[in-house]
């Protein structure tokens, strides 16, 4: 009975750890795909040039895969050091996620202000040598979101020192259309457009975050129960052995 219970528990741990690992594989795969198919689409940030969607997904996916693999091997081998390491890492990630969410809501206004200032600094690098990724990123964002500049199209006036914008700001794209009448340019700010798009897709993001959190909690509870059960079984075995 006890042996069957432990076997089921071990299978459950392997299953949840495998789900965790597969999730990491999926995130890593998306990151690699973005990196290969949109290699020039790097980042809009000037202070964090390596911070791109592809790099973030690759880093997060790799970390999740390593932790998931650690849990799977630990569950199969019944290695207490590996399972303890997995438990500590997973618990640390869970608390970091909660802390990040809390800090985001507390400092949301400051984050908005910093992000806008950083993006405006990035505009100064638009079209310059060695910043192909940033240039392409701005062109794609302004074309797809039908916007111009960070807060408005006048942000570009400081970049060019003239009343002009990139051609990607035009309602109808054509060569040098950014030199024509401002009435032919998009007027919506890109920062607000992207922010609105994120808010519209928050439901999907929250569902994904909730599923991830539930998987983590389930894995933590399973791991904790397994550790307690193993400890109890070991104590019982020692007690019986001492009596005999």
Long-range contacts (C-beta under 8 A, 24 or more apart in sequence): 2-233, 5-229, 6-229, 6-230, 6-233, 9-222, 9-225, 9-226, 9-229, 10-75, 10-76, 10-78, 10-226, 12-222, 13-71, 13-75, 13-219, 13-222, 13-223, 13-226, 14-72, 14-75, 14-76, 16-71, 16-215, 16-218, 16-219, 16-222, 17-68, 17-71, 17-72, 17-75, 17-86, 17-219, 18-68, 18-72, 19-215, 20-64, 20-67, 20-68, 20-71, 20-215, 20-216, 20-219, 21-64, 21-65, 21-68, 21-69, 21-71, 21-72, 22-68, 23-64, 23-68, 23-212, 23-215, 24-60, 24-61, 24-62, 24-63, 24-64, 24-65, 24-66, 24-67, 24-68, 25-61, 25-65, 26-61, 27-57, 27-60, 27-61, 27-64, 28-57, 28-58, 28-61, 28-62, 28-65, 29-61, 30-57, 30-61, 31-55, 31-56, 31-57, 31-58, 31-59, 31-60, 31-61, 32-58, 40-132, 40-133, 40-136, 41-133, 41-136, 41-137, 41-140, 42-132, 42-133, 42-134, 42-136, 42-137, 43-133, 43-134, 43-137, 44-119, 44-122, 44-134, 44-137, 44-138, 44-141, 45-118, 45-119, 45-122, 46-118, 46-121, 46-122, 46-124, 46-125, 46-134, 47-118, 47-121, 48-118, 49-134, 52-133, 67-93, 71-219, 71-223, 78-230, 80-227, 80-230, 83-223, 83-226, 83-227, 84-227, 86-223, 87-220, 87-223, 87-224, 87-227, 90-216, 90-219, 90-220, 90-223, 91-220, 93-216, 94-213, 94-216, 94-217, 94-220, 97-209, 97-213, 115-191, 116-150, 116-151, 116-191, 119-150, 119-191, 120-150, 120-151, 120-155, 123-149, 123-150, 123-155, 123-156, 123-158, 123-159, 124-158, 124-159, 126-159, 126-166, 127-166, 138-166, 138-168, 139-166, 139-168, 140-168, 141-190, 141-194, 142-166, 142-168, 142-169, 142-186, 142-190, 143-168, 143-173, 145-188, 145-190, 145-193, 145-194, 145-197, 146-186, 146-188, 146-193, 147-186, 147-188, 147-189, 147-190, 147-192, 147-193, 148-185, 148-186, 148-187, 148-188, 148-189, 148-190, 149-189, 149-190, 150-189, 150-190, 150-191, 151-189, 151-191, 152-187, 152-189, 153-182, 153-185, 153-186, 153-187
